[in-house]
């Protein structure tokens, strides 16, 4: 969509202010749904973009989600003189708070330390790739309470959030790391790892028996001489 005529504000309103098309009944966004979980559990890599129009867009066969990271710009645009449609800047900041909750990505304790370390690695990777820095305000957009995390409270980005959440829910772990972090279904997680531990122990004991049998056979054929 190219800006050919009219004011910039009118053009942006036509581009962004579209009626959501996808239903969101029954789709809930738990506190554990964030950028770290998308990549480490859902297998959806997070990449950053300077194009607001590409925010939350899934690309490369739904394996990468693009995130507009300029939180400082959005905070500056969150006023009556902004050229953006009313509420767009504020809602985009809410999506950043959803994906990078300050309570998780802004502290160096427990699991939050792992997430902050992951974000730092993503910042360094983006800088090496694009030569630009990720906005430092990205992880300072606040933390959404439960009622504000629900998809029906979003307008501009609702459809993309619906698709992103469904992609995450439909993802199955493909690596041991993903299996370890994926605790969306505790009824499956615990039995899986218990069964894996039993298998590892049984394999180890079986290997010991094979080694002992081999040693006994060796001694039978080659008895020690005085």
N, C-alpha and C positions, 0 to 999 in steps of 0.2 A: 504494500500500500504506500503510494507516493504522495507527498504533500504538493499538490498542484495549485490549489487556490484556497481562499478563505484564511481565517486566522489560525495561528498555531493551536490555540486552545480548542477551537472547533474541530480541527483535524485530530487532535489527541483524544477528544471526547468520542469522536466517531470510531477511532481505532480501538480504544480500550473499553468503552462502556457498552459491552455486549451482554445480552441477557444470557445467564447460564443455561446450558442445554442439558447437562447431565444431572440425574437425580442423586441425592446424597442420603436418602433414607437408610438407616441401619449402618452407615459408615461413621465410626467413632475414631477419634484421634487420641490415643493414650499418651501419657506423659513420656513414655519411652520412645515415641516416634520423633526422631530428629535426624539431622544430617549424618551424624556418626552411625546411627542404626541403619539408615538407608544404605550406606556403603558397606558396613561390616556385617550386617545381617541380611539385608535385602539384595546385596550385590549390585546396587545402583551407584555408580561412581558420581561424586559431586564435582562439577567443574564450575568455574565462575565466569561471568559475562559482564560486559559493560553496556549491553543492550537491554534496556528495561522490557522491551517487547518479547524477549526470549526468556524472561524469568519463569522458572519452574517448567520449562519445556523439556520433554524427554526426547533424546536424540540417539542415533546409532542403535536402532532396534531396542529402544527402551533400556539401554545399559548405562546411560549418562543423563543426569539432570543438570540443567544450567541454572545458576543462581545469580541474580543481580546483587552485587555485594556493596554497592555505594550507599551505605546507611546514612552517612553524613549528608549526602545530597538529598536523600528522602526527608531527613529531618528539617533541612533548610526549605524544602518545597512544601512542607506541611503547614501552609498558611493560606490566607485568602487571596494573595497575589500570585499564587502558583499558576503556571500554565497547565498543570496536570488536572485531570478531572477531579472533582471533589471527592475526597476520601481515598484516592488511589495511593498517594504517598503513605498515608497512615496504615492502610491495609497491607501494603507491601512490607512496611516495617513489622507488622504483625506476623507476616509469613517468615520474616527473618528471626523473630522471637520464637516462632514455632520450631524452626530448623536449628537455630543456635541459641537455645535458652540461656540467658545470662547466669542462671543458677547452676547450670552444668558446665558451660564453656568459659565462664568467667572466674572459676575458682580452681585452686590447685590441691584439691583433697579427693581422696577415694577415686571413684570411677570418673569424676570430673577431671582429675589430673590426666587420665588417659585420653579423654575427649579433647582437652586443651592441647595436649601433645599432638594429637591427630590434626587439629586445626592448624597448628604451627607448621606441621609438615606440608599441609595443603597450601598455606600461605607461601612457603618457600618454593614449592613446586610451581605455583602460579607466577611468582616473580621470575623464576628461571625461564619459564615458558613464554611469558608475555613482556617481561621487562618492567612490569608495573606491580605496585603493591596492592594487596587486598585491604579494603577500608578497615582500619582498626576498630571502628565502631560496630562492626558486624556482630560481635558477641556481646554488645552492650545495649541491646534493644529491649531488654527486660525479659520476663518469663510469663508466659500466658497462663492464667488460671484455667481450670477445667472447662468452664462454660465458654471461654473465648477460643478454645482449641477446636471446637466443633466446626465442621466444614460449612454448615449452613449459615454461619455468621460471616462468611466471606462472600463477596460479590464478584469483584474483578478476577480473582484467581481461583474461584470455586472449581471450575471444570478441571483445571490443571491439578489442583489438589486432589480431586476425586481420582483422576487417572494415576497420579503418583502414589496415593494410598493403596489403590487396588493393585498396582504393580508390586508394591512392597508386600502386601498381604499374600499375593499369589507366588511370591518368590520362595523357592526351597533352597536350603543350604547346599552349596556345591563344594565347600572346602571344610576341613576340620575346624579352622578358625571360625567360620560362619556357624557351624554346628554348635560350637562352644558358646558363642554369644547369643544364639537364637533361643531365647527363653519365652517366646510368645505363647507357646503351649507347654506349660510345665508338666502336663500329664504325659507328654511324649518325650520331653527333654530328659527327665530323670531316668526312665526305663532305658532310653537309648544309651546313656553314659554308663549305667550300671551294667547293661549287657556288653558294652564295649570293654569295660574293665574286666568282667568275667572272661571274655574272649582273650584278652591280653594275658591274664594270669594263667588261663588254661594253656595257651600257646607257649608261654614261658616254661610252665611245668612239663609240658610235652617235650620241649626242646631239651630240658635237663635230662629227662628219661632217655631220650635218643642218645645224648652224649654219654650217659652212664652205660647204656647198652653197648655203645661203640667201644668204650674203654674196657668193659668186661670181655668183649669178643677179642679185642687186641691182646689182653692178658692171657686169654685161653690159647691163642695161637702162638704167642711169644711169651711163654712163662719166664719169669726172672730166673737167672742162673746164679748159683753161688760162686 
